[in-house]
């Protein structure tokens, strides 16, 4: 049990480091080419818009949690100078 927990923690730490170092990964829909092969020819990938890279799931979750934290901890401005900060 301890070995399994340590291995899972190491895998999660490795993925977090990967998301921090390289937040973009290759698009899975077009295999990083930016184009989709169709019967009549090729077309830009709708998922990555031809940019060949997509934001990783872990980085998307980190950005979302940072945005939520920033929105929840924004200081309120007081209406008047004489107002106490705890009201």
Biopython code that builds the backbone (N, CA, C, O; Angstrom):
import numpy as np
from Bio.PDB.StructureBuilder import StructureBuilder

atoms = [
    (1, "UNK", "N", (0.828, -1.187, 0.000)),
    (1, "UNK", "CA", (0.000, 0.000, 0.000)),
    (1, "UNK", "C", (0.870, 1.247, 0.000)),
    (1, "UNK", "O", (0.589, 2.198, -0.728)),
    (2, "UNK", "N", (1.906, 1.250, 0.797)),
    (2, "UNK", "CA", (2.789, 2.398, 0.879)),
    (2, "UNK", "C", (3.549, 2.585, -0.428)),
    (2, "UNK", "O", (3.753, 3.711, -0.880)),
    (3, "UNK", "N", (3.958, 1.497, -1.020)),
    (3, "UNK", "CA", (4.681, 1.560, -2.296)),
    (3, "UNK", "C", (3.773, 2.082, -3.413)),
    (3, "UNK", "O", (4.211, 2.859, -4.261)),
    (4, "UNK", "N", (2.527, 1.658, -3.411)),
    (4, "UNK", "CA", (1.572, 2.123, -4.411)),
    (4, "UNK", "C", (1.299, 3.610, -4.253)),
    (4, "UNK", "O", (1.242, 4.344, -5.240)),
    (5, "UNK", "N", (1.130, 4.055, -3.018)),
    (5, "UNK", "CA", (0.893, 5.473, -2.761)),
    (5, "UNK", "C", (2.091, 6.313, -3.175)),
    (5, "UNK", "O", (1.925, 7.385, -3.757)),
    (6, "UNK", "N", (3.286, 5.842, -2.884)),
    (6, "UNK", "CA", (4.497, 6.570, -3.260)),
    (6, "UNK", "C", (4.650, 6.629, -4.780)),
    (6, "UNK", "O", (5.057, 7.657, -5.321)),
    (7, "UNK", "N", (4.332, 5.545, -5.462)),
    (7, "UNK", "CA", (4.422, 5.528, -6.923)),
    (7, "UNK", "C", (3.397, 6.486, -7.544)),
    (7, "UNK", "O", (3.715, 7.212, -8.486)),
    (8, "UNK", "N", (2.179, 6.485, -7.018)),
    (8, "UNK", "CA", (1.152, 7.392, -7.516)),
    (8, "UNK", "C", (1.547, 8.842, -7.280)),
    (8, "UNK", "O", (1.354, 9.685, -8.156)),
    (9, "UNK", "N", (2.094, 9.141, -6.118)),
    (9, "UNK", "CA", (2.552, 10.488, -5.812)),
    (9, "UNK", "C", (3.695, 10.909, -6.729)),
    (9, "UNK", "O", (3.755, 12.064, -7.150)),
    (10, "UNK", "N", (4.591, 9.997, -7.039)),
    (10, "UNK", "CA", (5.703, 10.298, -7.948)),
    (10, "UNK", "C", (5.199, 10.558, -9.364)),
    (10, "UNK", "O", (5.706, 11.444, -10.052)),
    (11, "UNK", "N", (4.213, 9.796, -9.799)),
    (11, "UNK", "CA", (3.638, 10.006, -11.133)),
    (11, "UNK", "C", (2.943, 11.354, -11.212)),
    (11, "UNK", "O", (3.108, 12.079, -12.193)),
    (12, "UNK", "N", (2.168, 11.698, -10.190)),
    (12, "UNK", "CA", (1.481, 12.988, -10.172)),
    (12, "UNK", "C", (2.463, 14.147, -10.115)),
    (12, "UNK", "O", (2.249, 15.170, -10.764)),
    (13, "UNK", "N", (3.532, 14.000, -9.350)),
    (13, "UNK", "CA", (4.551, 15.051, -9.282)),
    (13, "UNK", "C", (5.248, 15.209, -10.632)),
    (13, "UNK", "O", (5.552, 16.328, -11.047)),
    (14, "UNK", "N", (5.497, 14.111, -11.307)),
    (14, "UNK", "CA", (6.113, 14.174, -12.628)),
    (14, "UNK", "C", (5.210, 14.855, -13.639)),
    (14, "UNK", "O", (5.682, 15.649, -14.452)),
    (15, "UNK", "N", (3.919, 14.556, -13.601)),
    (15, "UNK", "CA", (2.984, 15.192, -14.527)),
    (15, "UNK", "C", (2.852, 16.687, -14.220)),
    (15, "UNK", "O", (2.751, 17.501, -15.139)),
    (16, "UNK", "N", (2.852, 17.052, -12.927)),
    (16, "UNK", "CA", (2.783, 18.463, -12.555)),
    (16, "UNK", "C", (4.026, 19.206, -13.050)),
    (16, "UNK", "O", (3.928, 20.344, -13.509)),
    (17, "UNK", "N", (5.187, 18.566, -12.956)),
    (17, "UNK", "CA", (6.411, 19.187, -13.461)),
    (17, "UNK", "C", (6.360, 19.319, -14.985)),
    (17, "UNK", "O", (6.805, 20.327, -15.534)),
    (18, "UNK", "N", (5.826, 18.320, -15.661)),
    (18, "UNK", "CA", (5.687, 18.386, -17.114)),
    (18, "UNK", "C", (4.760, 19.524, -17.518)),
    (18, "UNK", "O", (5.051, 20.248, -18.471)),
    (19, "UNK", "N", (3.648, 19.691, -16.808)),
    (19, "UNK", "CA", (2.718, 20.778, -17.116)),
    (19, "UNK", "C", (3.334, 22.145, -16.834)),
    (19, "UNK", "O", (3.018, 23.115, -17.522)),
    (20, "UNK", "N", (4.201, 22.236, -15.841)),
    (20, "UNK", "CA", (4.857, 23.505, -15.534)),
    (20, "UNK", "C", (5.916, 23.850, -16.577)),
    (20, "UNK", "O", (6.046, 25.009, -16.970)),
    (21, "UNK", "N", (6.670, 22.855, -17.025)),
    (21, "UNK", "CA", (7.746, 23.093, -17.980)),
    (21, "UNK", "C", (7.207, 23.238, -19.397)),
    (21, "UNK", "O", (7.622, 24.133, -20.132)),
    (22, "UNK", "N", (6.293, 22.370, -19.778)),
    (22, "UNK", "CA", (5.754, 22.367, -21.140)),
    (22, "UNK", "C", (4.227, 22.331, -21.072)),
    (22, "UNK", "O", (3.640, 21.249, -21.095)),
    (23, "UNK", "N", (3.566, 23.506, -20.986)),
    (23, "UNK", "CA", (2.116, 23.513, -20.814)),
    (23, "UNK", "C", (1.337, 23.053, -22.045)),
    (23, "UNK", "O", (0.164, 22.698, -21.930)),
    (24, "UNK", "N", (1.964, 23.052, -23.211)),
    (24, "UNK", "CA", (1.276, 22.643, -24.429)),
    (24, "UNK", "C", (1.773, 21.285, -24.885)),
    (24, "UNK", "O", (2.970, 21.000, -24.835)),
    (25, "UNK", "N", (0.843, 20.449, -25.333)),
    (25, "UNK", "CA", (1.169, 19.132, -25.855)),
    (25, "UNK", "C", (0.626, 19.006, -27.269)),
    (25, "UNK", "O", (-0.164, 19.846, -27.701)),
    (26, "UNK", "N", (1.030, 17.981, -27.994)),
    (26, "UNK", "CA", (0.533, 17.818, -29.355)),
    (26, "UNK", "C", (-0.965, 17.503, -29.364)),
    (26, "UNK", "O", (-1.480, 16.836, -28.467)),
    (27, "UNK", "N", (-1.637, 17.989, -30.378)),
    (27, "UNK", "CA", (-3.067, 17.737, -30.528)),
    (27, "UNK", "C", (-3.281, 16.251, -30.807)),
    (27, "UNK", "O", (-2.610, 15.674, -31.663)),
    (28, "UNK", "N", (-4.209, 15.638, -30.090)),
    (28, "UNK", "CA", (-4.460, 14.211, -30.278)),
    (28, "UNK", "C", (-5.343, 13.938, -31.483)),
    (28, "UNK", "O", (-5.285, 12.848, -32.052)),
    (29, "UNK", "N", (-6.147, 14.891, -31.879)),
    (29, "UNK", "CA", (-7.062, 14.671, -32.996)),
    (29, "UNK", "C", (-6.310, 14.610, -34.326)),
    (29, "UNK", "O", (-6.597, 13.752, -35.161)),
    (30, "UNK", "N", (-5.340, 15.524, -34.527)),
    (30, "UNK", "CA", (-4.619, 15.570, -35.799)),
    (30, "UNK", "C", (-3.196, 15.037, -35.666)),
    (30, "UNK", "O", (-2.422, 15.127, -36.618)),
    (31, "UNK", "N", (-2.836, 14.490, -34.520)),
    (31, "UNK", "CA", (-1.499, 13.950, -34.238)),
    (31, "UNK", "C", (-0.407, 15.001, -34.390)),
    (31, "UNK", "O", (0.723, 14.679, -34.759)),
    (32, "UNK", "N", (-0.740, 16.249, -34.109)),
    (32, "UNK", "CA", (0.250, 17.320, -34.146)),
    (32, "UNK", "C", (0.573, 17.836, -35.532)),
    (32, "UNK", "O", (1.575, 18.533, -35.695)),
    (33, "UNK", "N", (-0.230, 17.525, -36.541)),
    (33, "UNK", "CA", (0.037, 18.020, -37.891)),
    (33, "UNK", "C", (-0.707, 19.314, -38.183)),
    (33, "UNK", "O", (-0.272, 20.092, -39.033)),
    (34, "UNK", "N", (-1.815, 19.560, -37.499)),
    (34, "UNK", "CA", (-2.615, 20.747, -37.733)),
    (34, "UNK", "C", (-3.633, 20.568, -38.841)),
    (34, "UNK", "O", (-4.462, 21.450, -39.067)),
    (35, "UNK", "N", (-3.585, 19.443, -39.536)),
    (35, "UNK", "CA", (-4.498, 19.170, -40.639)),
    (35, "UNK", "C", (-5.244, 17.868, -40.418)),
    (35, "UNK", "O", (-4.706, 16.922, -39.843)),
    (36, "UNK", "N", (-6.483, 17.827, -40.878)),
    (36, "UNK", "CA", (-7.281, 16.602, -40.835)),
    (36, "UNK", "C", (-7.411, 16.087, -42.252)),
    (36, "UNK", "O", (-7.767, 16.838, -43.159)),
    (37, "UNK", "N", (-7.129, 14.824, -42.446)),
    (37, "UNK", "CA", (-7.263, 14.215, -43.776)),
    (37, "UNK", "C", (-8.704, 13.809, -43.999)),
    (37, "UNK", "O", (-9.285, 13.084, -43.192)),
    (38, "UNK", "N", (-9.272, 14.269, -45.079)),
    (38, "UNK", "CA", (-10.639, 13.938, -45.457)),
    (38, "UNK", "C", (-10.615, 13.204, -46.789)),
    (38, "UNK", "O", (-9.560, 13.082, -47.411)),
    (39, "UNK", "N", (-11.755, 12.719, -47.226)),
    (39, "UNK", "CA", (-11.819, 12.014, -48.509)),
    (39, "UNK", "C", (-11.500, 12.951, -49.675)),
    (39, "UNK", "O", (-10.872, 12.541, -50.651)),
    (40, "UNK", "N", (-11.927, 14.190, -49.571)),
    (40, "UNK", "CA", (-11.730, 15.149, -50.656)),
    (40, "UNK", "C", (-10.439, 15.958, -50.521)),
    (40, "UNK", "O", (-10.143, 16.768, -51.399)),
    (41, "UNK", "N", (-9.684, 15.771, -49.486)),
    (41, "UNK", "CA", (-8.452, 16.544, -49.282)),
    (41, "UNK", "C", (-8.178, 16.719, -47.806)),
    (41, "UNK", "O", (-8.511, 15.856, -46.994)),
    (42, "UNK", "N", (-7.578, 17.824, -47.470)),
    (42, "UNK", "CA", (-7.279, 18.070, -46.066)),
    (42, "UNK", "C", (-7.880, 19.407, -45.637)),
    (42, "UNK", "O", (-8.194, 20.265, -46.462)),
    (43, "UNK", "N", (-8.028, 19.553, -44.337)),
    (43, "UNK", "CA", (-8.698, 20.702, -43.760)),
    (43, "UNK", "C", (-8.024, 21.014, -42.430)),
    (43, "UNK", "O", (-7.448, 20.115, -41.817)),
    (44, "UNK", "N", (-8.077, 22.261, -41.966)),
    (44, "UNK", "CA", (-7.516, 22.611, -40.671)),
    (44, "UNK", "C", (-8.231, 21.846, -39.558)),
    (44, "UNK", "O", (-9.445, 21.645, -39.604)),
    (45, "UNK", "N", (-7.478, 21.436, -38.587)),
    (45, "UNK", "CA", (-8.045, 20.713, -37.446)),
    (45, "UNK", "C", (-8.949, 21.649, -36.656)),
    (45, "UNK", "O", (-8.558, 22.768, -36.325)),
    (46, "UNK", "N", (-10.168, 21.185, -36.353)),
    (46, "UNK", "CA", (-11.111, 22.019, -35.595)),
    (46, "UNK", "C", (-10.731, 22.108, -34.130)),
    (46, "UNK", "O", (-11.070, 23.086, -33.464)),
    (47, "UNK", "N", (-10.043, 21.118, -33.621)),
    (47, "UNK", "CA", (-9.716, 21.089, -32.203)),
    (47, "UNK", "C", (-8.584, 22.062, -31.858)),
    (47, "UNK", "O", (-8.667, 22.786, -30.866)),
    (48, "UNK", "N", (-7.522, 22.079, -32.680)),
    (48, "UNK", "CA", (-6.376, 22.953, -32.383)),
    (48, "UNK", "C", (-6.300, 24.162, -33.316)),
    (48, "UNK", "O", (-5.402, 24.992, -33.177)),
    (49, "UNK", "N", (-7.234, 24.270, -34.267)),
    (49, "UNK", "CA", (-7.288, 25.384, -35.223)),
    (49, "UNK", "C", (-6.008, 25.502, -36.039)),
    (49, "UNK", "O", (-5.612, 26.608, -36.406)),
    (50, "UNK", "N", (-5.365, 24.394, -36.324)),
    (50, "UNK", "CA", (-4.172, 24.380, -37.156)),
    (50, "UNK", "C", (-2.897, 24.766, -36.435)),
    (50, "UNK", "O", (-1.848, 24.884, -37.068)),
    (51, "UNK", "N", (-2.958, 24.967, -35.111)),
    (51, "UNK", "CA", (-1.774, 25.377, -34.363)),
    (51, "UNK", "C", (-0.924, 24.195, -33.915)),
    (51, "UNK", "O", (0.193, 24.392, -33.435)),
    (52, "UNK", "N", (-1.418, 22.997, -34.057)),
    (52, "UNK", "CA", (-0.738, 21.729, -33.767)),
    (52, "UNK", "C", (-0.497, 21.473, -32.280)),
    (52, "UNK", "O", (0.017, 20.410, -31.932)),
    (53, "UNK", "N", (-0.839, 22.385, -31.410)),
    (53, "UNK", "CA", (-0.633, 22.213, -29.963)),
    (53, "UNK", "C", (-1.918, 22.527, -29.213)),
    (53, "UNK", "O", (-2.708, 23.374, -29.631)),
    (54, "UNK", "N", (-2.117, 21.826, -28.094)),
    (54, "UNK", "CA", (-3.258, 22.080, -27.222)),
    (54, "UNK", "C", (-2.775, 22.189, -25.787)),
    (54, "UNK", "O", (-1.761, 21.596, -25.418)),
    (55, "UNK", "N", (-3.497, 22.945, -24.984)),
    (55, "UNK", "CA", (-3.159, 23.093, -23.579)),
    (55, "UNK", "C", (-3.421, 21.773, -22.857)),
    (55, "UNK", "O", (-4.483, 21.173, -23.022)),
    (56, "UNK", "N", (-2.465, 21.328, -22.067)),
    (56, "UNK", "CA", (-2.613, 20.052, -21.353)),
    (56, "UNK", "C", (-3.731, 20.145, -20.309)),
    (56, "UNK", "O", (-4.051, 21.231, -19.827)),
    (57, "UNK", "N", (-4.309, 19.013, -19.972)),
    (57, "UNK", "CA", (-5.421, 18.973, -19.018)),
    (57, "UNK", "C", (-4.972, 19.465, -17.640)),
    (57, "UNK", "O", (-5.700, 20.206, -16.980)),
    (58, "UNK", "N", (-3.793, 19.062, -17.212)),
    (58, "UNK", "CA", (-3.283, 19.494, -15.907)),
    (58, "UNK", "C", (-3.050, 20.995, -15.850)),
    (58, "UNK", "O", (-3.324, 21.627, -14.830)),
    (59, "UNK", "N", (-2.545, 21.572, -16.940)),
    (59, "UNK", "CA", (-2.312, 23.006, -16.983)),
    (59, "UNK", "C", (-3.632, 23.761, -17.008)),
    (59, "UNK", "O", (-3.755, 24.830, -16.411)),
    (60, "UNK", "N", (-4.627, 23.197, -17.707)),
    (60, "UNK", "CA", (-5.959, 23.811, -17.742)),
    (60, "UNK", "C", (-6.570, 23.837, -16.335)),
    (60, "UNK", "O", (-7.194, 24.825, -15.948)),
    (61, "UNK", "N", (-6.392, 22.755, -15.575)),
    (61, "UNK", "CA", (-6.903, 22.692, -14.198)),
    (61, "UNK", "C", (-6.163, 23.681, -13.299)),
    (61, "UNK", "O", (-6.775, 24.325, -12.446)),
    (62, "UNK", "N", (-4.855, 23.803, -13.487)),
    (62, "UNK", "CA", (-4.070, 24.756, -12.692)),
    (62, "UNK", "C", (-4.506, 26.187, -12.988)),
    (62, "UNK", "O", (-4.682, 26.979, -12.062)),
    (63, "UNK", "N", (-4.682, 26.527, -14.247)),
    (63, "UNK", "CA", (-5.128, 27.870, -14.616)),
    (63, "UNK", "C", (-6.507, 28.169, -14.035)),
    (63, "UNK", "O", (-6.755, 29.280, -13.566)),
    (64, "UNK", "N", (-7.392, 27.198, -14.063)),
    (64, "UNK", "CA", (-8.732, 27.377, -13.529)),
    (64, "UNK", "C", (-8.702, 27.593, -12.014)),
    (64, "UNK", "O", (-9.407, 28.456, -11.492)),
    (65, "UNK", "N", (-7.886, 26.809, -11.317)),
    (65, "UNK", "CA", (-7.806, 26.973, -9.864)),
    (65, "UNK", "C", (-7.168, 28.306, -9.497)),
    (65, "UNK", "O", (-7.570, 28.926, -8.512)),
    (66, "UNK", "N", (-6.185, 28.759, -10.264)),
    (66, "UNK", "CA", (-5.586, 30.077, -10.010)),
    (66, "UNK", "C", (-6.596, 31.191, -10.235)),
    (66, "UNK", "O", (-6.655, 32.145, -9.459)),
    (67, "UNK", "N", (-7.395, 31.072, -11.300)),
    (67, "UNK", "CA", (-8.408, 32.077, -11.607)),
    (67, "UNK", "C", (-9.458, 32.124, -10.492)),
    (67, "UNK", "O", (-9.878, 33.204, -10.077)),
    (68, "UNK", "N", (-9.879, 30.955, -10.012)),
    (68, "UNK", "CA", (-10.865, 30.894, -8.939)),
    (68, "UNK", "C", (-10.316, 31.489, -7.653)),
    (68, "UNK", "O", (-11.016, 32.224, -6.957)),
    (69, "UNK", "N", (-9.075, 31.178, -7.337)),
    (69, "UNK", "CA", (-8.450, 31.712, -6.131)),
    (69, "UNK", "C", (-8.311, 33.232, -6.218)),
    (69, "UNK", "O", (-8.580, 33.936, -5.245)),
    (70, "UNK", "N", (-7.896, 33.735, -7.370)),
    (70, "UNK", "CA", (-7.735, 35.172, -7.542)),
    (70, "UNK", "C", (-9.076, 35.902, -7.434)),
    (70, "UNK", "O", (-9.146, 37.000, -6.881)),
    (71, "UNK", "N", (-10.134, 35.290, -7.961)),
    (71, "UNK", "CA", (-11.452, 35.913, -7.887)),
    (71, "UNK", "C", (-11.990, 35.907, -6.459)),
    (71, "UNK", "O", (-12.720, 36.818, -6.068)),
    (72, "UNK", "N", (-11.640, 34.901, -5.689)),
    (72, "UNK", "CA", (-12.145, 34.801, -4.326)),
    (72, "UNK", "C", (-11.356, 35.598, -3.314)),
    (72, "UNK", "O", (-11.844, 35.834, -2.208)),
    (73, "UNK", "N", (-10.158, 36.018, -3.654)),
    (73, "UNK", "CA", (-9.325, 36.741, -2.693)),
    (73, "UNK", "C", (-9.081, 38.178, -3.103)),
    (73, "UNK", "O", (-8.194, 38.827, -2.550)),
    (74, "UNK", "N", (-9.839, 38.694, -4.053)),
    (74, "UNK", "CA", (-9.675, 40.079, -4.457)),
    (74, "UNK", "C", (-10.174, 40.976, -3.340)),
    (74, "UNK", "O", (-11.297, 40.803, -2.868)),
    (75, "UNK", "N", (-9.359, 41.934, -2.907)),
    (75, "UNK", "CA", (-9.796, 42.797, -1.806)),
    (75, "UNK", "C", (-10.926, 43.725, -2.244)),
    (75, "UNK", "O", (-10.949, 44.210, -3.375)),
    (76, "UNK", "N", (-11.847, 43.958, -1.338)),
    (76, "UNK", "CA", (-12.951, 44.864, -1.630)),
    (76, "UNK", "C", (-12.511, 46.293, -1.376)),
    (76, "UNK", "O", (-11.710, 46.551, -0.478)),
    (77, "UNK", "N", (-13.024, 47.206, -2.150)),
    (77, "UNK", "CA", (-12.744, 48.617, -1.912)),
    (77, "UNK", "C", (-13.831, 49.172, -1.008)),
    (77, "UNK", "O", (-14.999, 48.808, -1.143)),
    (78, "UNK", "N", (-13.456, 50.045, -0.092)),
    (78, "UNK", "CA", (-14.432, 50.621, 0.818)),
    (78, "UNK", "C", (-15.027, 51.881, 0.199)),
    (78, "UNK", "O", (-14.371, 52.565, -0.587)),
    (79, "UNK", "N", (-16.274, 52.181, 0.559)),
    (79, "UNK", "CA", (-16.991, 53.314, -0.035)),
    (79, "UNK", "C", (-16.442, 54.637, 0.475)),
    (79, "UNK", "O", (-16.330, 55.591, -0.296)),
    (80, "UNK", "N", (-16.097, 54.716, 1.750)),
    (80, "UNK", "CA", (-15.597, 55.964, 2.302)),
    (80, "UNK", "C", (-14.293, 55.709, 3.024)),
    (80, "UNK", "O", (-13.974, 54.578, 3.393)),
    (81, "UNK", "N", (-13.537, 56.795, 3.220)),
    (81, "UNK", "CA", (-12.233, 56.645, 3.874)),
    (81, "UNK", "C", (-12.349, 56.270, 5.343)),
    (81, "UNK", "O", (-11.486, 55.577, 5.882)),
    (82, "UNK", "N", (-13.416, 56.727, 5.989)),
    (82, "UNK", "CA", (-13.572, 56.492, 7.415)),
    (82, "UNK", "C", (-14.104, 55.117, 7.765)),
    (82, "UNK", "O", (-14.168, 54.772, 8.945)),
    (83, "UNK", "N", (-14.481, 54.337, 6.796)),
    (83, "UNK", "CA", (-15.054, 53.012, 7.052)),
    (83, "UNK", "C", (-13.979, 52.055, 7.530)),
    (83, "UNK", "O", (-12.835, 52.105, 7.077)),
    (84, "UNK", "N", (-14.357, 51.192, 8.442)),
    (84, "UNK", "CA", (-13.413, 50.193, 8.960)),
    (84, "UNK", "C", (-13.241, 49.085, 7.919)),
    (84, "UNK", "O", (-14.194, 48.767, 7.207)),
    (85, "UNK", "N", (-12.049, 48.492, 7.814)),
    (85, "UNK", "CA", (-11.811, 47.469, 6.796)),
    (85, "UNK", "C", (-12.550, 46.162, 7.054)),
    (85, "UNK", "O", (-12.658, 45.345, 6.140)),
    (86, "UNK", "N", (-13.060, 45.930, 8.250)),
    (86, "UNK", "CA", (-13.724, 44.669, 8.542)),
    (86, "UNK", "C", (-15.232, 44.726, 8.299)),
    (86, "UNK", "O", (-15.928, 43.745, 8.564)),
    (87, "UNK", "N", (-15.747, 45.837, 7.807)),
    (87, "UNK", "CA", (-17.184, 45.948, 7.507)),
    (87, "UNK", "C", (-17.451, 45.728, 6.091)),
    (87, "UNK", "O", (-18.605, 45.785, 5.665)),
]
sb = StructureBuilder()
sb.init_structure("model")
sb.init_model(0)
sb.init_chain("A")
sb.init_seg("    ")
for serial, (resi, resn, name, xyz) in enumerate(atoms, 1):
    if name == "N":
        sb.init_residue(resn, " ", resi, " ")
    sb.init_atom(name, np.array(xyz, "f"), 0.0, 1.0, " ", f" {name:<3s}", serial, name[0])
structure = sb.get_structure()
